[in-house]
């Protein structure tokens, strides 16, 4: 995957396929310490220790639609290449946490990609998922909760054409504001 946003989409999809009803995405970008940290936590079925140790092997996947899973192995490789790491913590019945750390300024670090479309896709295609998105860039922070959005919209689905336009503008403006002055 050439963009971080695609890795994020893959991680969230893994969580959903593991039966998660709650997924939290955290992105921390700290230019002073040259760190990019991406963490996806879920309350899905989790993995036993044996499977947890094998998930970065491209020939190990729990998916039945294909025999290889490249998302985590590629993220592991790119994070290590950029002076970071990939860590997977999981317990059966308690969920999984995947954390990837990169040296932010590393020339080989994949670009962030289109976060607006990624977050919008997660929200719109998973209306029953409790999705939390927290993004920090230096001293600026953005929190988005799918449940708060649902409460504000009071029954109007995110797929409504006017809401889709509003959601795109809301995400675009707020994500752009994170990088203001950087």
Secondary structure, DSSP 8 states (H G I E B T S, - for coil): --BHHHHHHHHHHHHHHTT-SEEEEEEEEETTTTEEEEEEEE-S----HHHHHHTTSTT----SS-S---HHHHHHHHHHHTT-EEEEEEETTTEEEEEEEEETT-TTS-B---HHHHHHHHHHH-TTSEEEEEEEETTEEEEEEHHHHHHHHTT--TTSHHHHHHHHHHHHHHHHHHTTT-
